Amino acid sequence: MFNDHFAFASFDLRPLRQTPQNGARPILRRTVVRAIATWWRSAATTMVLLSLPIFASAQSPLAGRWEGFLEGPADRQALFLTFTMQGDGLSGRIDLPEAGALGVPLRAIRFTAPEIQFELPTERGALQFEGRASDTLLLGSWAGLGIGGKFRLARASAPLPPYRQEEVQFESRGGVRLAGTLLTPVGVARPPAIVFIHGSGASSRVGFQFFADYYARHGIAALTYDKRGVGGSTGDWERATFDDLANDALAAVRLLKARRDIGPVGLQGHSQGGRISFVAVAHSPEVSFIITVSGGLTTPVEQELIELDVRLRARGFPDSVLERAQALRRMVDEFYRTGERRAELQTALAQAKTEPWFPLTTLRETPIPESERCTSWWHFNMDFDPLPAVERTHVPVLAIFGQRDQEYMVTTSRGRLEVALAKSPANGRYRILIFPNADHTLRVSAGFLPRLAPGLLDSLVDWIKGPRGPS
């Protein structure tokens, strides 16, 4: 329920169609691969990411950057590994640019020269890597999620990136201190800037590192920050309302607006962050534009029921099971609102927890304690309706959806968005793009690993740097 879905995580073997709908520019996959690989060869070590240490000497031959390919059953993707000395050991991270993954920490690394082992964690399980390292080559095989293949990398250097990196801090409402990273492109006078807004859960600035790096390499400043209560930020996101989180984003906007080297500032909200972006712009004249990526236009309660329906139907459960599961979900939500009928709810959950459909839900086996109910994120935000904020939107909007998004009913969200924006002061300055076969993370299943939807990155950059007029 309400995870931050933009980390590198999802794997799917469904076929890919190449052409985005509704104005998204078609791009041949070969061109995308070549462009991204060329860009990535110039990437530098720009963020310090922690992972488990490995056993190595101070002169480990692994330290440094490696670039090459990850090969699957009938496909391959550009692959980059970076190992960094930390005391007597190394930390490691992996980049898969075609999948939109930058700086993913490696896990369970073991090195006894020349043998190397490590894991790449994903939401659906870990990929296991085994190989051999020499002074110039790193070769081996990988397996996981029912598939496998080989990898081949050569030692490489990493030139400095074409942007400046600055650690920043700023204060939000209630004295909450937020820590972030600002990337500013070199040689660009007063570039447009993006402030990223987190989806749900405990999210750090690392989740937006790929997009921030890409924007900065294309003349757009980017500010990412740790969500309140995460990383270097104070506060507690689990006790925060949508208004609180919107004020966090606006504090970042004010930080940028106070600088003479930054131009117009926009917001980019992912998933739940899409709702928050509309709340923020409704409260501030300082935001110049907003981008929502896989942002739903329903209340959290409605979204949860939609997700439940999608999950159970996908597993072939009949309507009678769906009705029972949704009735139980509504009983849980009513308890969060009122605190009433706890004993009845506990009995219903106890009866349902052994059913085969129960593990596919987000339901707890016992009701949340009363002491936690009134202070929970769900209690504060479950009935939040974003549409009134959308109707107050006075800036250009770019809304992006994936056709195969399992979290939201894309057709419903698009219809609600168009109706609400038609009532707003935005004066028709909005564009809606739906990318075929893309999921909630805007990735498509193409071969053995997911890839960012073709045309997504160009569509974002072109719109941010373009006139942003009526669609």
C-alpha positions in Angstrom: 0.0 0.0 0.0 1.4 3.4 -1.0 5.0 2.4 -1.7 7.4 4.7 -3.4 7.4 2.9 -6.7 10.2 4.8 -8.5 13.1 2.8 -7.2 14.6 0.1 -9.5 12.4 -2.8 -8.7 10.0 -4.2 -11.2 10.5 -7.0 -13.7 8.0 -8.2 -16.3 8.4 -10.2 -19.5 5.4 -8.8 -21.4 6.1 -7.6 -24.9 6.9 -4.0 -25.7 5.2 -1.7 -28.2 7.3 1.3 -29.2 5.1 4.2 -29.9 3.9 6.6 -27.1 0.3 7.9 -27.5 -1.0 11.5 -27.4 2.0 13.4 -28.7 4.8 11.5 -27.0 7.6 11.3 -29.6 8.4 7.8 -30.9 12.1 6.9 -30.6 13.7 3.7 -31.9 15.1 1.5 -29.2 18.5 1.4 -30.9 18.8 5.2 -30.8 17.7 5.3 -27.1 20.3 2.6 -26.2 23.1 4.4 -28.0 22.2 7.9 -26.6 21.9 6.7 -23.0 25.1 4.6 -23.2 27.0 7.6 -24.6 25.7 9.9 -21.9 26.5 7.3 -19.2 30.1 6.9 -20.2 30.6 10.5 -19.1 28.9 10.0 -15.7 31.0 10.7 -12.6 30.9 9.5 -9.1 28.5 12.2 -7.8 26.8 10.7 -4.8 28.1 8.7 -1.9 25.9 5.6 -1.4 26.4 3.0 1.3 26.4 -0.7 0.9 27.7 -3.6 2.9 31.5 -3.8 3.0 33.4 -6.5 1.3 36.6 -8.2 2.4 39.5 -6.6 0.5 42.9 -5.2 1.0 43.7 -1.5 0.8 45.0 -2.0 -2.7 42.0 -3.9 -4.0 42.0 -4.2 -7.9 38.2 -3.7 -7.8 38.3 -0.1 -6.7 37.2 2.3 -9.4 34.7 2.3 -12.2 33.8 -0.5 -14.6 31.6 -0.3 -17.7 30.2 -2.8 -20.1 27.0 -4.9 -20.6 24.7 -7.2 -18.7 23.6 -9.9 -21.1 20.3 -11.9 -20.8 18.7 -14.7 -22.7 18.2 -12.7 -25.9 19.1 -9.1 -25.0 21.6 -6.9 -23.2 21.7 -3.6 -21.3 24.5 -1.1 -20.6 26.0 -1.9 -17.1 28.2 0.2 -14.9 29.8 -0.7 -11.6 31.7 1.5 -9.2 33.6 0.3 -6.2 34.9 2.8 -3.6 37.5 2.3 -0.8 36.0 2.7 2.7 38.6 1.9 5.3 39.8 -1.6 4.8 36.9 -2.6 2.6 34.9 -1.4 -0.4 31.4 -0.3 -1.1 29.8 -0.8 -4.4 26.9 0.5 -6.5 25.4 -0.4 -9.9 24.0 1.8 -12.7 21.6 0.5 -15.3 20.7 3.6 -17.3 18.3 2.1 -19.7 16.2 1.0 -16.7 16.5 4.4 -15.1 18.6 3.1 -12.2 21.5 5.2 -10.9 23.6 4.4 -7.9 21.7 1.3 -6.6 23.8 -0.1 -3.7 25.2 -3.6 -4.0 24.6 -6.1 -1.2 26.3 -9.2 0.2 29.6 -8.5 -1.6 32.4 -11.0 -1.1 35.9 -10.7 -2.7 38.7 -13.1 -2.6 41.0 -12.2 -5.5 40.3 -12.9 -8.3 36.8 -14.1 -7.3 33.9 -11.6 -6.8 30.3 -12.2 -5.6 27.6 -9.6 -4.9 23.8 -9.1 -5.1 21.5 -6.6 -6.7 18.4 -6.3 -4.5 15.0 -5.7 -6.2 11.4 -5.8 -4.9 10.9 -9.2 -6.4 14.1 -10.8 -5.2 17.9 -10.5 -5.6 20.0 -11.0 -8.7 23.1 -13.0 -7.8 26.4 -12.1 -9.5 29.6 -14.2 -9.6 32.8 -13.3 -11.6 36.5 -12.9 -11.8 38.5 -9.7 -11.8 41.8 -8.8 -13.4 43.5 -5.4 -13.6 41.4 -4.5 -16.7 38.4 -6.9 -17.0 35.6 -8.0 -14.8 33.8 -11.1 -16.2 31.1 -13.4 -14.9 27.5 -14.6 -14.8 24.3 -13.6 -13.0 21.1 -15.4 -12.1 17.8 -14.7 -10.4 14.0 -14.4 -10.9 14.1 -17.5 -13.0 16.5 -16.1 -15.6 20.2 -15.5 -16.0 23.1 -14.5 -18.2 26.6 -13.1 -18.3 28.3 -9.7 -17.7 31.5 -8.3 -19.2 33.0 -5.0 -18.0 36.3 -3.1 -18.6 38.0 -0.7 -16.3 37.0 2.9 -17.2 37.5 6.4 -16.0 34.8 8.9 -14.9 35.2 12.5 -16.0 33.7 15.3 -14.0 29.9 15.8 -14.7 28.8 19.0 -16.5 27.1 20.3 -13.4 27.8 21.6 -9.9 26.6 19.6 -6.8 25.7 21.4 -3.6 24.4 20.1 -0.3 21.6 22.3 1.0 19.4 22.5 4.0 16.1 24.5 4.4 13.3 24.8 7.0 9.7 23.9 6.5 6.6 24.6 8.6 6.9 23.6 12.3 10.7 23.9 12.4 11.3 20.7 10.3 14.8 20.8 8.8 15.1 19.2 5.3 18.4 18.1 3.8 18.9 17.9 0.0 21.2 18.0 -2.9 21.1 20.7 -5.7 22.5 20.0 -9.1 23.1 23.1 -11.3 24.2 22.8 -14.9 27.5 24.5 -15.8 27.4 27.2 -18.4 23.6 27.7 -18.3 22.4 31.2 -17.2 19.4 31.0 -14.9 18.3 27.5 -15.9 14.7 26.2 -15.1 14.7 24.1 -12.0 12.8 21.1 -10.7 12.0 20.3 -7.1 11.1 16.6 -6.8 8.2 15.5 -4.5 8.3 12.0 -3.0 5.8 9.3 -3.4 4.6 7.4 -0.3 6.8 5.7 2.3 10.2 6.5 3.8 11.9 8.0 0.7 15.3 9.6 0.4 16.8 11.9 -2.2 18.5 8.8 -3.8 15.2 7.7 -5.3 15.3 10.7 -7.7 19.0 10.6 -8.4 18.6 9.3 -12.0 16.2 12.0 -13.1 18.1 14.8 -11.3 21.4 13.7 -13.0 19.7 13.5 -16.4 18.1 16.9 -16.0 21.3 18.6 -14.9 23.1 17.1 -18.0 20.4 18.7 -20.2 20.5 22.2 -18.8 17.9 21.9 -16.0 18.7 22.4 -12.3 17.4 19.7 -10.0 16.8 19.7 -6.2 16.2 16.4 -4.4 15.8 16.1 -0.7 15.2 13.5 2.0 11.6 13.2 3.0 10.9 14.4 6.6 12.2 11.8 9.1 14.4 10.2 6.5 18.2 10.5 6.0 19.4 14.0 7.0 15.9 15.5 7.4 14.1 15.9 10.7 10.4 15.4 11.4 8.1 12.4 10.9 6.4 11.7 7.6 4.1 9.2 9.2 2.5 12.0 11.2 2.4 14.4 8.3 -0.6 15.5 6.3 -0.7 16.3 2.6 -0.5 20.0 3.5 2.6 19.3 5.6 4.3 17.5 2.7 3.3 20.3 0.3 4.8 22.9 2.6 8.1 20.9 2.5 8.1 21.1 -1.3 7.3 24.9 -1.1 10.2 25.4 1.3 12.5 23.9 -1.4 10.9 26.3 -4.0 11.6 29.3 -1.7 15.2 28.2 -1.3 15.6 28.2 -5.1 13.6 31.4 -5.7 16.0 33.3 -3.4 19.0 32.5 -5.7 20.0 34.7 -8.6 21.4 31.8 -10.6 18.1 29.9 -10.9 15.2 30.6 -13.3 11.6 29.5 -13.1 11.0 26.7 -10.6 8.6 23.8 -11.1 7.5 20.7 -9.1 7.7 17.1 -10.3 5.7 14.7 -8.1 5.8 11.0 -8.5 2.8 8.8 -7.5 1.5 10.3 -4.3 3.7 13.2 -5.0 1.5 14.1 -7.9 -1.4 14.9 -5.5 1.0 16.9 -3.3 2.2 19.0 -6.2 -1.3 20.2 -6.9 -1.8 21.0 -3.2 1.5 23.0 -3.2 0.7 25.0 -6.3 -2.8 25.9 -4.9 -1.0 27.5 -2.0 1.8 29.4 -3.7 2.3 31.9 -6.6 6.0 31.0 -6.7 5.6 27.7 -8.6 5.9 28.1 -12.4 4.8 24.7 -13.6 4.2 21.2 -12.3 4.8 17.6 -13.6 2.9 14.7 -12.3 4.2 11.2 -13.0 1.7 8.3 -12.3 -0.3 10.6 -10.0 -3.7 9.4 -9.1 -6.8 11.7 -8.9 -8.7 9.6 -6.3 -8.7 9.6 -2.5 -6.3 7.2 -0.9 -9.3 5.1 0.2 -10.6 4.8 -3.4 -7.1 4.0 -4.6 -6.7 1.2 -2.1 -10.0 -0.4 -3.3 -8.9 -0.1 -6.9 -5.6 -1.8 -6.2 -7.3 -4.5 -4.3 -9.7 -5.2 -7.2 -6.9 -5.3 -9.7 -4.7 -7.7 -7.7 -7.5 -10.2 -7.0 -8.9 -10.1 -10.6 -5.4 -10.7 -11.9 -5.2 -13.9 -9.9 -8.6 -15.1 -11.1 -10.7 -14.7 -8.0 -14.5 -14.5 -8.5 -16.6 -11.5 -7.8 -17.9 -13.0 -4.5 -14.3 -12.9 -3.2 -13.7 -9.4 -4.4 -16.9 -8.2 -2.7 -15.9 -9.9 0.6 -12.4 -8.4 0.4 -13.6 -4.9 -0.3 -16.2 -5.1 2.5 -13.4 -6.0 4.9 -11.3 -3.2 3.5 -14.1 -0.7 4.1 -14.6 -2.0 7.6 -10.9 -1.3 8.3 -11.2 2.2 6.9 -14.2 3.0 9.0 -12.3 1.8 12.1 -9.5 4.2 11.2 -12.0 7.0 10.9 -14.0 6.4 14.1 -12.3 3.8 16.3 -15.6 1.9 16.5 -16.4 -1.8 16.0 -12.9 -2.9 16.9 -14.0 -6.3 18.3 -16.2 -7.0 15.2 -13.2 -6.1 12.9 -10.8 -8.3 14.8 -13.2 -11.3 14.4 -13.6 -10.6 10.7 -9.8 -10.4 10.2 -9.2 -13.6 12.1 -11.7 -15.4 9.9 -10.2 -14.0 6.7 -6.5 -14.3 7.3 -6.4 -18.0 6.3 -8.2 -17.4 3.0 -6.0 -17.7 -0.1 -6.7 -14.1 -1.2 -5.7 -12.5 2.1 -2.0 -12.3 1.5 -2.7 -10.4 -1.7 -4.2 -7.5 0.3 -2.6 -4.9 2.5 -4.8 -5.9 5.5 -3.3 -6.6 8.9 -4.2 -9.8 10.7 -5.2 -7.7 13.8 -6.6 -4.1 14.0 -4.1 -1.4 14.7 -3.9 -0.4 18.4 -6.1 2.5 19.3 -3.0 4.4 20.5 -1.6 4.2 17.0 -4.9 4.7 15.1 -5.3 8.4 15.8 -1.7 9.3 14.9 -1.3 7.1 11.8 -0.7 8.5 8.4 -3.8 6.7 7.1 -6.0 8.3 9.7 -4.8 11.8 8.7 -4.9 11.3 4.9 -7.2 8.4 3.9 -10.0 10.7 2.7 -8.0 13.4 1.1 -9.5 14.5 -2.2 -7.0 16.2 -4.6 -9.6 17.5 -7.1 -10.3 20.8 -5.3 -6.6 21.6 -5.4 -6.5 20.6 -9.1 -9.4 23.0 -9.8 -7.3 25.9 -8.3 -4.2 25.2 -10.5 -3.0 28.3 -12.2 0.2 27.0 -13.9 1.0 24.7 -16.8 0.7 21.0 -16.1 2.4 18.0 -17.7 0.7 14.7 -16.6 2.3 11.4 -17.5 0.8 7.9 -17.0 1.8 4.4 -17.9 -0.9 2.5 -19.8 -0.3 -0.7 -17.7 -0.3 1.1 -14.3 -1.7 -1.4 -11.8 -2.0 1.3 -9.1 -4.5 3.6 -10.8 -7.2 3.3 -13.4 -5.5 5.5 -16.0 -8.6 6.2 -18.0 -10.4 7.3 -14.8 -7.5 9.5 -13.7 -7.1 11.1 -17.0 -10.8 11.9 -17.3 -11.0 13.4 -13.8 -7.8 15.5 -14.5 -9.2 16.9 -17.7 -12.5 17.9 -16.1 -10.8 19.5 -13.1 -8.2 21.4 -15.1 -11.0 22.7 -17.4 -12.4 24.4 -14.3 -9.0 25.8 -13.3 -7.2 29.1 -14.1 -4.6 27.1 -16.0 -6.4 28.2 -19.2 -5.8 25.0 -21.1 -2.1 25.0 -20.5 -1.8 21.3 -19.8 -0.6 18.2 -21.6 -1.4 14.5 -20.8 0.8 11.7 -22.1 0.1 8.0 -21.8 3.0 5.7 -22.6 2.0 2.3 -24.0 2.8 -0.8 -22.0 4.5 1.3 -19.3 3.8 0.5 -15.6 3.5 2.7 -12.5 7.2 3.4 -12.6 7.1 4.4 -16.4 9.1 1.3 -17.3 8.2 -1.2 -20.0 9.0 -4.9 -20.0 11.5 -5.3 -22.8 13.7 -8.4 -22.7 15.0 -9.6 -19.4 15.0 -6.3 -17.5 12.6 -3.3 -17.6 13.5 -0.2 -19.5 12.2 3.4 -19.2 9.4 4.0 -21.6 10.8 5.1 -25.0 10.4 8.9 -25.4 9.9 9.6 -21.7 13.1 11.5 -21.0 12.9 13.6 -24.2 9.2 14.4 -23.5 10.1 15.7 -20.0 13.1 17.8 -21.1 11.4 19.2 -24.1 8.3 20.3 -22.1 10.3 21.8 -19.3 12.5 23.8 -21.7 9.7 24.6 -24.1 6.9 27.2 -24.1 4.5 25.0 -22.0 1.4 26.5 -23.7 -2.0 25.0 -24.3 -2.0 21.4 -25.6 
